[in-house]
Amino acid sequence: MEIYFLDRNFAVLNTPLDTMVSVVWSLRYYSCGTFTVVFPGCDSAVAEIASAAVYLCDRLHCGRIEYVSVTGDGIELRGRMLECLLSDRLLPRNVTYTGSLTDAVLEAVRDTAGDLPVDIDPEQPIMDTEAAFSGSREPLGEWLYEMLRPYGMSFSVTYDGTAQRGVFRLIRGIDRSFDGDGEAEKAVFSEEFGNIASLTFEKECGNVYNRIYIEGGDGTVVTAENIADGDDIREIYRKAADLKEADFADRDAYLAALSARGLQILREYTPLIRLDCTAEGDAQPRYGTGYGLGDICEIRSDVLGVRAHTQLTGLDIVYENGVEQLYPLFGDEIRDIRRLIDKLNK
């Protein structure tokens, strides 16, 4: 592995460095990933260029440097992956994007982040699902994660060394379970195959709502729901004082924005099902060929009596003393129950 430092225009500042004692790329599907790089000793040339650089990359991964520590023992750099650039820009006030999921998201990126050194990849996965996404003064990156997550999608910003630009892409994982795409290579993790390092299953259904009455700033109330056959109805009421009919082109657009806001709130109160599986990094299937970030994989455990499909939501790539290890992470982080309770009491 070789490390390059880049300036704010993504131009390379140095010849490749391979003296690192530790490099950790922590990639995440539904949030911005992070990195940590440590160089040994106090090399003044490395310290000088690291302090002046804005970005750091290994040609495959790239992030923005946000912390530099130089001591007699070594040089440590930490930061976030390039997706953090989209969190530097805020959505316009009371905006709603409609149309297909792909078109709505790309329009939001063009409107909000058009001045960033990031190009939109012309080849994007097509999602024809009609959507109405509303927001107001929210960081674009966090808003995109929240809007795309219910569809199992996310986004990435990668580094194009030739163009010296970032590249924005929508990501849609592949279903590699045995019930998924018949043509896709399967990815199964189980004790039987010896590729599970740890497995945890948890479920929380205490704070669940499936029907919401959402009131706009002018007193208009819209009902939105997400009720499956056989579900008990659980209702909740919320205000959206920032949404007013005068801010929209017509009443239909206003009502659609209220409904979208209601469904957005309901997604905070779905059942919490956590199936965290950590895979053995050196076992089959291999990351990058057998499965990738966002893919749906099959988890089987005779010990826990679990057979489930879960998404690869994180990957830690750890390089230490010349050895690289991969640590795939499946499932969601446990949601902070106290945060949910605080919302219910508002």
Sequence and secondary structure as in RCSB ss.txt:
>XXXX:A:sequence
MEIYFLDRNFAVLNTPLDTMVSVVWSLRYYSCGTFTVVFPGCDSAVAEIASAAVYLCDRLHCGRIEYVSVTGDGI
ELRGRMLECLLSDRLLPRNVTYTGSLTDAVLEAVRDTAGDLPVDIDPEQPIMDTEAAFSGSREPLGEWLYEMLRP
YGMSFSVTYDGTAQRGVFRLIRGIDRSFDGDGEAEKAVFSEEFGNIASLTFEKECGNVYNRIYIEGGDGTVVTAE
NIADGDDIREIYRKAADLKEADFADRDAYLAALSARGLQILREYTPLIRLDCTAEGDAQPRYGTGYGLGDICEIR
SDVLGVRAHTQLTGLDIVYENGVEQLYPLFGDEIRDIRRLIDKLNK
>XXXX:A:secstr
  BEEE TT  B SS B   SEEEEEEESSS  EEEEEEES  HHHHHHHHH SEEE SS EEEEEEEEE SSEE
EEEEEEGGGGGGGSB  TTEEEEEEHHHHHHHHHHHHHTTSSEEE S       EEEEEESS BHHHHHHHHHGG
GTEEEEEEEETTTTEEEEEEEE  B STTS TTS   EEETTTT EEEEEEEEE SS   EEEEEETTS EEEEE
   TT    EEEEEETT  GGGSSSHHHHHHHHHHHHHHHHGGGS EEEEEEEE TTSSS BTTTB TT EEEEE
ETTTTEEEEEEEEEEEEEEETTEEEEEEEES     HHHHHHHHT 
